[in-house]
Amino acid sequence: MKLACAPAVKSGLSKQLSIVNETKPGVKKLAIGQYDGGLEKDNEKRGSVVSGEAAEILALDHSVHTERPIGDWSLHSFEIGRPLGKGKFGRVYMARTKKEPHYIIALKTLYKSEIVESKVEKQVRREIEIQTNLRHPNILRLYGYFHDEKRIFLMLEFAGKGELYKQLNKNGRFSERRSARYIDQMADALQYLHSKHVIHRDIKPENLLLGINGELKIGDFGWSVHAPSNRRKTLCGTLDYLPPEMVLGKEHSEKVDLWALGVLTYEFLCGNPPFEDLNGYNATYKRIAKVDLHVPSSVSAEAKDLIERLLVFEPEKRLPLSEVLTHPWIVKYRSSAKLSKGEAA
């Protein structure tokens, strides 16, 4: 792999991507922050070189694996800034391309040996392949990827306002206006995913980010699956967001995302998931299996109607996304041009 990004910045990336470009008129130069040396420190004590079939699966380089290559990239192509977070298999940093035009991205590292130890190399490759091909304003873009001996690097869209989960924790809950606008964006993004035969399967606040203008971005595709048959039977996702069919070990379809959308709506408005039970996992499982749902009186009748029409035991009876997008509660707040002062993300 070449160490210079050379003409790829202009000939590939700029043609394909809508990304923070500091050379565009009116775009304020962003401070990428102080680099803490974490990539080098990690690489000294973390991970090992993989071989055989696993090495082939994880030899991920966008410059050769796609019909529209974006050129040769390496770690030397970027100026690394502040850490944005830590994942199971590595860190995420804010980064800027060294050559003009100076693009801002989030650079995510994954250690190959740790992926192999967790026996998820095919899943990780699938996640990367799925996300690379998605184009929606409310889905975090994966612009490209490259690898070295021990690591895979993902060039991700920089979500300027960070993790939605932190906003929810800070606020306790969101207003109906803010919640409705987020759910509107979520429903549109999920409709797009389902049209591509992609089931997300792990919708939750921790997997959502906020863009530079406060727009919602679906960010994690670790449990996503491209399922043209739309029938799956794998238990995955997060307990509080699992639908009855998954809890009961039955086959599931893209309708699991409708259930999760209902759980998300409830959590935005109430500050906690609807089936959470402090008595433990088994108690939560039972509540989900029975759809033991109690919507507090503080929630408006319109929002309650949407929640109750999504959190339905039988998957086929859940409100379709097309009807979520035309639901009175959603339409009511969509007409507002901007979030009122104090509600902006």
Secondary structure as UniProt FT lines:
FT   TURN            6..7
FT   HELIX           9..13
FT   HELIX           14..16
FT   STRAND          20..21
FT   TURN            22..23
FT   TURN            25..26
FT   HELIX           38..45
FT   HELIX           52..57
FT   HELIX           62..65
FT   HELIX           75..77
FT   STRAND          78..87
FT   TURN            88..89
FT   STRAND          90..97
FT   STRAND          103..111
FT   HELIX           112..117
FT   TURN            118..119
FT   HELIX           121..132
FT   TURN            137..138
FT   STRAND          142..147
FT   STRAND          151..156
FT   TURN            160..161
FT   STRAND          162..163
FT   HELIX           164..171
FT   HELIX           176..195
FT   TURN            196..197
FT   STRAND          198..199
FT   HELIX           205..207
FT   STRAND          208..210
FT   TURN            212..213
FT   STRAND          216..218
FT   TURN            222..223
FT   STRAND          225..226
FT   TURN            228..229
FT   HELIX           239..241
FT   HELIX           244..247
FT   TURN            248..249
FT   HELIX           255..270
FT   TURN            274..275
FT   TURN            278..279
FT   HELIX           281..290
FT   TURN            297..298
FT   HELIX           301..310
FT   HELIX           315..317
FT   HELIX           321..324
FT   TURN            325..326
FT   HELIX           328..334
FT   TURN            341..343
//
